[in-house]
Amino acid sequence: MFRIRLAIPLMTSFLIGGCGTYVPGLEEPLSSPADGQQLVQAIVQNIDCEIRNAIGDIIRTDKEEFRTGLRKSRQTAWLDNWAVQTTLSLQVNERGAINPSAKWLPASPANAIFTLAGAGSLSAEATRINQMGSYYSVAQIVNGFPCTADSRPGGLFLLQNV
């Protein structure tokens, strides 16, 4: 019986012993580090496409409305000399903790008191932060081609909030 009481806390400590003791990867569980790199690349490309499509569509529409005479002046001309700078920060936290405690009060005669107690605490935390930046002039965005759903890794809805 004593061996079972000792084995349970020992096995539990081995199970969570690796938590928070190494820098976590960006990949999903049961995936390779290459899958994590592909996921990050897909996220970056999708965000880049969203920004390029949004700004490009606004300026192209404004230029088209001015060219066809729907507007007497361009509403977004002030954007022509601007640029877009983005910073993407991806953070993964890994935390693990164990806090076993034991107390033993054996059956004893009324005049004898015997107590055996124990305690312990162990925790670990690791954090990974990846930052990526990009810079485009608005002229580069407007003169470039808009992104299509086929040109996005993971598809158009990789970053959709469900």
N, C-alpha and C positions, 0 to 999 in steps of 0.2 A: 504494500500500500504506500509505503514511504517513497518508493521509486516512481510511482505514478504521480504523486504530489510534486516531486522534483522534476519530472520529465515535462509536465505541462508548461510551467514557466520557462524552462530551458528551450523548448521547441518554439514557444511564442517569441522569445527574444531572437532566435535565429531567423524567424519569418520576417520580422520587421527590422532586422539589424542593418540592412543595406539602405533603408529609407533615409534620404537626406544626407548621405555620406559621400555622394558624388554629384557632379554637376549634371542636372537632368538634360536629356535631349529634347528636341522639339517634335520628334515623331510621336505618332500614336502608339499605345501599347501594342506589343507583338509586331512592330514594324522595324525596318532597318533605318540606320541613320541617313541613308540615301533617300528614303521615303520622306524623312523630315526635311531634307534640303529641297526636295521637289515640292512639298507643301508650302514652304516659305516662298519659293520662287513663284508658285501659282498665286499666292496671296499678293505678293508685290506686283505681279503683272496685272492682276485683276484691279487692284487699286489704281495703278497707273492708267489702265484703260478707262476706268470710270472718270478720272480727272480729265484725261484727254478728250473723251467723248463729250462730257458736259461743257467744257470750255469751248471746244471746237464747234459744237452744235449751236451754242448761243451766238458766237461771232459769225458763223456761216449764215445763220438765219437772219441776223441783223444786216449783213452785207447784201443778202438776197432781197430783203425788203427794201433796202435803199436803192438797189439796182433796178428793181421793178417799179419803183415810185410809190410804194405803200407808205414809206416814211420820207420826210424831206431831208433828214440828216441821220447819220449813224448814231445809235444810242450807245454803242460799246467801243467807240473809237479810242476812248481813254485807256482801254485795255491793251491796245496794240503794242505799247512799249513796256508792258509789264512782263513778269515772269512768275512761274509757280515753283515753289520749293516745298518739298514734303519730307517729313521724317516719320518713319514707321518704327515703333518699338514693340517687340514681342517679348513677353516675360513669362517664364515657367518657374513655379515654386514647387519644391519637393520637401515635404515635412514628414517626420516620423517621430513617434514618442512611445515609450513604454513606462508604466508606473506600477510595478507589482508591489503588493503589500501582503503581509501574512501575520496572523496572530493565532497562537495556540494556547488554549486553556484546557489542559487535560482534566479529566474527572479525578478529583482528589478528595481526601477526607475534609471535613468542614474546617479543621484547624490548620490545614496546610494550604498555602497559596503558591502556585507555580504559574508563571506566565512566560511565554516565549514570543517575542515580536520581531518583526523584520520590516524593512521598507526599502524602496529603491526608486530611482527616477532616472530616465535616460531620454534625451531628445536630440534631434539633429535637424538642420535645415540647410538647404542649398537652393540657390537662385541662379537662373540663367537669363540674361537680358541681351537680346540682339537688336541692334539699331541699324536701319538702312535709310539712306537719303537719296533724293533725286532732285534735279533742277532742270526746268524747261522754260524757254522763252515762249510767250504766247504765239509769236510768229512761227516757231517750230511746230507747235500744236496745230495751228490752223492750216499750215501747209502740208502737214502729214496726213496720213490716211486714218480714218476712224477705226477703232477696234471692232471686230465682228465677234459674235459668240463662238465661232469656230476657232478663232485665234487665241482663245483663252484656255489655258490648261485648267482642267477641272470643270470647265463649262462656265456659263454665264452666272449661275446661281451658287458658285462656291462661297461667296460672302453674303448670301441672303440671310437676313434675320428671320428665323422661323418662330 
